[in-house]
Amino acid sequence: IILIQTKQISPGNLASFIVALGMLYEPLKSVGAQFKSIVDSMLAIDRVWEQLESIPTIKSHENAQTINSISSTIEFRDVSFGYLTNQLVLKRINLKVQVGQTVAIVGASGGGKTTFASLLCRFYDVTHGGIYIDNIDIRNIDLASLRSHISMVFQDNFLFGGSIRDNIVLDKENVTEAQLKKVVKEACLTEFIDSLEDGIDTKIGERGVLLSGGQRQRIGIARAFMKNAPIVILDEATSSLDNKSESVVQRAIENLTINRTVFIIAHRLSTIKHADRILVFDKGSIVEDGAHDALMNKPNGIYAGLYHQDPVIVNFA
């Protein structure tokens, strides 16, 4: 006001200054917000580099051997495991699975089902006992060689923001169109892919956001077909699907289990009824082991009791 009165500036200059000041406020405010985001990003980058530079506790031992096939058995010998000292998740597991068998694993949440599968992949080392493939302790098998013989299909498979082709093939080189077409057919994806304008080269969005749950699962199964590993682990692969999607995914799973050793962690009876063996886990131990009919005829059996609760869907959660 004083500057206007002394005629150092005009009223128009003052009005222009106030408008410019108002226009400057939002950018200045956003600088502060962006600065916080940059700091958060730098901290996240530090954590990523920390993980990348860390030395894995699970690694191949010196002179570890490679395996070319799995010919006879997978065996858990007196296996115990705990994530924390003196707090076991699995207790004295003894199990021998013949190559080619389909083994279903059921039980209450927290009973050790997923931990059981993780130990077979050697994501962790057992606390006590040992896991043997063809009588070779998996700790003496080269880690890359071991995992190349195992495929996993999860409840929520991670998909990348590329095409369907990219997500099936991943890092596998020299894949022919004939191989890819065969994998797509076995995973029950042919009809879906044929309905797309760009076919198998259709972009699916980050994490497969443009696909349904059943379509994402079948892409995960197609990956397992492409890997062609002799051991397959299905970790609740159909538990989050509706009945229509489940029936299609189940057909793909049935194709996947042919001539393979399969471990199925499942809640739904439709995925386990025809397994060669059903293992019932309770508090880290195997409390029942047998085929569906044998377990149904067991007096006061846990599996039979859960089956009678709902003969279509058994929910152990």
N, C-alpha and C positions, 0 to 999 in steps of 0.2 A: 504494500500500500504506500509506504514511504517513497519507494522508487517511482511509483506512478505520480505521487504528489510532487515530487521533485523533477518530474518529467524525464527521468533517466530511462524508463521503459514505458511503453504504451499499454493500455488495458488489453489490447489484442495480444501483446507479447506475454502478459501474465496468463491469459486464457490458454494460449498455446503451450506454455510451460506446464500448467496444471494437467492438460490433456496428455502431454508427453510423459509426465510423471506417472499418470494412471496407466498408460500403455506399458511403461517400463516395469510396473509392479509385478505382473504375472511372470514375465521372463526371469526376473530376479528370484521370485519365489520358486520357480521350477529349477533354477540352478542349485538351490539348496537341496531339493528333493533328488535331483539327478546325482548330486555329490554323494548323498547317502547310498543311492543305488550302486554307484561306482565303488564305494568303500565295501559294500556287501559283496559285490562281484569279485573284488580283489581277495577278500577273505575266502570266498568259495574257491577261487583259483588256487590259493595256497593249500586248501584242503585236498583239492584234486591232485596237485603235484605231490603232496605228502603221500597220498595213496599210490601214485605211480612210481614213486621212488622207494616205497617201502619194500622190504625183503619178505616174500611170502613165508609163512611158517610151514605151509604144506608145499613141499617140492620134491622132485625126483632125487632119490638117494644116489650116491656115487655108485657107478657100475650097475644101475638099474637095468633090468632087461625089458625088451619089447615083446609083445605078444602079437601073433598074426591071426589067431582065431581063438574061439572058446569052444572046447570040444566035449567037456564032461559035466562039471559041477560048479556051482557058486555056493560057498559055504561060510556061514558065520559060526565061529567057534568061541563059545563062552564070551561073547562080546558085551562089554559095558561101556557106556559113554556118558559124560556130563559136560555141559558148557562151563559150569562152575565147579570148583573143587568141592568134593564131598556132597554134591547134589546131582545124582545120576538121573539121566533122562531114559536111558536104556539099561536094563539089568540082566546080565547073564543070558544073552540071546544065543541059542543054539539052533541052527537051521541049515539044512542042505537042500538046495534046489537043483534039479536036473536041467540040463540045457534043453530048451524047447518048452518048458512048463510055463503056464500062466498062473501067477500067484497074486491073489488079491489081499490087500492089507486094509483092515478096517479097525475102528476103535474110537474112543472119545477124543475130542480135541485136547492136545497136550500129551497124548499117550505115547508119542515117539515115532509116529508113522513117517513123517517127512524126514526126521533125523535118521531113521533107518536107511532111507534112500540116499541121503546126503553122504552117509558113511561109505556106501557102495561106490559112489563117485569120487570118494576121497576128498570131499570138501573139508573134512575134518579127519584127524586120526583117532582111532579108538583109544579109550582110556585103558581098557583091559581086553585081552583076548586078541583075535585077529580075524580078518576077512580074507578068504582064499578063493581064487579063480583057478580052476584046474590044479589045485593044491599048491598054488603060488601065492604067497602073501602079497596083497596088493601094494603094500609099502615097498616091496622090492620090484614093482613094475614101473616102468617109465610113465610119468603122469600123463603125458600127451598120448602115449600108446593106450593106456587104460581108458581115458575119456573118449578116445576115438571109437571105442567099442560100445559106447553107451549113448543113447539118445534120450532126451527128456522132453515131455510135453506137459506144460504147466497149466494151471487153472487160468492164468492170465499171461499169455505169451507176449514178449516184448516185440513189437513190430517197428521197423524203421520207416521214415518218411519218404520212401522211394516207391517203386512199382511192386506189383505182386511178384514178378519175376525176381527182382532184387531180393525180396524177403524170403523166397524159397531157396534160391541158389546160395545166398550169402557169399562166403569166400571160396566156394567150390569152383575150380577152374575146368575149362574144356567140357562144359555140359552141353550135350547135343539137344536139338529140338525134340528128337524122339524120346530121349530120357526124360526131358521136362514134361512132355505130353503124358508119358506113362505115370509119372509121379502125380500129376494133376488129376488123372483119372482115378488112381488108387486112393487119393485123398478126397474123392467125391467133390471136386471143384470144377469139373468140366462144364456142367450146365451153367453155373454161376459166371465163369469166365467168358463163355460163349455169349452171354447176354450183355457183356460190356462192349462199348464202342471201341475201346483200345485193347480189349482182350487182356492178355496176361501182362501187358505193359501199362495197365491202368495205375495211376498214382493213388495211394490209399491214405495219404495224410499222415501226420506225425502220430505214432503209436497206433496206426490203423483206425483213426477216428472216423473214417468214411465207411467202415465195414461194420457188420453186425457181429455179435459175440460168436455165433456159430461159424461165420466166415473166417474170423480171426483164428479160431481153434483149428479149422481145417488147414489154414496156412501153416500153423505150428506143426500139424501132423505131416503136411507135405515136406516140411524141413526134415522131419525124422525119416521119411521115405528117402529123401535125397541123400541123407547121411548114410543110410543103409547099415546101421550098427546092429550087431547081434543081440544086444540087450536094450530093452525099451522100458523106461519108467514113465508112467502116466500119473501125474500128481493132481488128482481131483479134476481131470480134464473136462468133465461134463457137469460139474456141480452147479455152475452159475447159468446154465442154459435152460430155455423153456423146452417143453416136451418135443415140439416139432424140430427145433434145432438139434436137440440131443439125438433124435433118431438118425439124422443125417450124419452127425459127428460119430455116432456109435458104429455106423457102417464103415466109416473111414478107419476107426480104431480096429475093427475086426480085420480089415485088410492088413493093417500095420502089424498085427500080432502073429500073422502066419509065418511059421518057421523062425520065430524069434523067442527069446526068453523074456518074459514080460512081468513087470511088477506094477500092479494097479493099486494106487491109493485112492479110495473111493468112498463116497457116502451113499451113492445111488445103487440100489440092488441090481438094476438093469446092467450095470457094468461089471458086476462081480459074480452073478449067479452061475455062470458057466465056466468060471475059473477052475483050473485043475486043483488048486488048493486055496483055502481062505484062512488067513491068519488074523486072529482077533487080538488086538493089543489092548492092554489095560495097565496103566501106571508103569509103562516102560517094560512090560513083560508080555510074552506071548502066552495067552491063557487058553486059547483054543486054536486048533490046527486041523483042517480037513476039508473035504469037498462039501458043497452046499447040502446035499442030501444027508451026509453023515452028521453034519453040525445041526441040521434040523431035527434029527432023531436023538440028539443028546439031551437027556433029562436035565431040565433047569438050565439049559445052555444060554449063554449070553447072546450069541448070534440068533438062535431060534426065538428068544424073547423079543429082540429088536425086529425080527422079521414079522412076527405076529402083530407088532404095533402098527405096521403099515406094509403090506405085501408088495406094494409098487415101488415106494421110495423109502429107503432106510436112511434116516438122518442121524448120524452119530455125534453131531456137533453139540 
